[in-house]
Amino acid sequence: MSSEDLLVCLPGQRLCLSDHTHVSGQGTYERQGYIYSTLAGTVDIVDKDNVKIIEVHTSGKQTLVPSQGDIVTAQIHTITQQFCKCHIKCIGDKVLGRHYRGILRREDVRVTEKDRVEIYKSFRPGDVILARVLPITEAHTYQLSTAENELGVVTAHSEHGHLMVPISWTEMQCSKTFVKEARKVAKVVPESVQQGLNEN
């Protein structure tokens, strides 16, 4: 592929059909008969034994983008009865140079009793959450999940603007007025404990 016809793509962008002559390679994945990009970069087609391997490479300085399975930090900005929208600000402990759009659907808030989840009792605009990135289904928006004990709200402010502290897995309390509000609270594992788990 010459420099004149380089194809630039974004994460989640559909590249081509997946069949016996076109297979997914580095920087891509296959889903429901199509090959998609996991990176922001340029498409490269590698011919090997009459099979075209579709790859995506980042050029120059690598752009850090969320990918399936990543734990991200995001801030809620809009909520409805079915989902909440947020801006993804960090991947792990790395702060992103730009924010990415995320969506957290009602069925992905908890592991159990999914049909009884109420978004308003789980999150509020302004909340900072930890979430896991699900497989990409649409370009430019990342689908998130908090259906693990360690995921959910980590920082929240009350209606009066005061910092709230968690008092259970489903409630936080204003540090000034002591008013309680419902949240899907993250069970944050201390780093020292996490390191011990990793070493064992």
N, C-alpha and C positions, 0 to 999 in steps of 0.2 A: 504494500500500500504506500503510495507516494505521499509526500508532504502536502500535495495539492488536494488530495481527497481524504485527509484524516477526518475521522468521525469522532467528534467530542460528545461525551455522554455524561449523565448525572446518575447518582444512586437510584436504583429502582426503575431505570429506563429500560423498556423492552427493546432488545437488539435484533433478534431474528427468531425463526422457528428452530426448535431443537429436534433433529432427526438423525438418521444414521450417517449423514455426511456433515452435520454441524453439531459440535459438542461444546459443552461449557468448560472453560479453562480458568486460568488465574483471574481473579477480580470479577467473576460472574457466577451466576447460579441458574439452575433450570427449574422451572415451575410451570406445571400444566401445559407442557408442550412448547414452551418458549424459553429463550435465554435472556436473562436480565443482568444488568450491571449492578455490582455492589459498591462501585467507586465512582468518584468524579474524575474523569481522565479521558484518554483516547483509546479507541477500539483497535485491536490488532488481530489479524487473522493469520493463524499459523497453519500451513499445510503439512500434514503428516500422514503418510500412507493413504492418500486420497480422502482424508478426513480433514475438515476445516475446524481447527480449535479456536473458539472465540475467546479472546482475552481482553482485559481492560487494564491499562497501566496509567499511573499518575506521572505526569512529567514535571521535572524540576522539583520544587519544594512540595512535599506531600501534603495534601489537604486532608485534615482529620475530619472524618464524617462518621456518624453513627452507623453501626451495622448490626445484623441480627445477633441477639444474645448479649449485647452490650448493656451494662448498667449505666444509666444516664441520670443527670440531675436536670430537672425541668421546673419551670414556673407556670402555674395555671393562670390563664387570662380570661377564658370564657367557659361557662358551664351551661349545659342544657339537661333535660331529663334523660337523654340517651348517651351523652358523652361529654367530655371536657377537652378543650383545646389548650395547648401549652407551647412554650418556647423551650427547646432543649439547649441548655447552656454549658453542660460539661459531659464528657465521656470519662467515667471513672474519676480520676483526680486531675484530668487535663481539661483546662478551660478552652472552649472553642472560640475561634476568631470571629465566627458569625453564629447566629442562632438558627436552629432548624425547627420546622414546625412538627409538632407531635399531636397525636389524638389518642385519648384513652376512652375506650368504649365501656359502657356499663357492665357488659359481660366479662370484661378483663380486669375488673377492680379486685375481686376476691376469688378464691378457689371454690368456696362453698356458698350455697344459697345465692347463686348468681341472679336468679329471677327476683330476689328481694332487695337487691342493691338499689339505693337511692343516691344519685350523684351528689345532691346537695348535702347529704349526711356523710359524705366521704371526703369531699374537697370543696374549697371555696376559692374564688379568684384571689391571686396573690400568694397562695400556698406554694411552697417549694417541696417537690416530691423526688423520691428515688423510684425509678421505673426500669423495666427491662424492655429492650427493643424486640418486637415480634418480627416474623418474616415480612419483608416489604411487599405490599400489595398494590400500592399506587405511588407514582413518582412524586417527589417533593414533600410528602407527608409521611412521617414515621408513626406506625401504630405501636402503642406502648401497653404494658401490663404492670399492675401492682399486685398480682395474684400470688405473692409470696410473703411470708411473715416479715422479711427484712425490707420489703418495699412499701411505699406509701408516703404519707406526709412526714417531713422531717422538720420543717419550719413553718409556723403559721402565726398570724396576728389576729387578734379579736376584732370585733366590729368597731371597737374604740381605738384600734391601732396598737394595742399592747401585745408584746410577745406572749405566746401561749406555750404551756408545758404539757407534755403527755401525762395522763393519769391512768390510762388503760389503752388497750388496742383499738378502742372505738371512740375515745373521748380525749379532748385537750381542754385545759383550763387557763383562763386569762390570769396572768401573773399579778395583775393589779386589782381587777374587780372580782376575780375568782368565779366568773361566769363560765359554765361548761358548754362546749360545742362539740357536736359529733364530727369525727374524722376517721379516715382509714389510716391509722398511725403506723409508721414504719418501726419495726423492731431493729434499731441500729445496734450492730455488733461492735463493741469497742475494738480498736485496732490491735491491742495486745492479745485479746482473745482470738481475733481473726488470724494473727500471725501464728499463734500456738496451734490453731486448727490446721493451717497450711503446712506446718512443720511435721505434724503427725501423719 
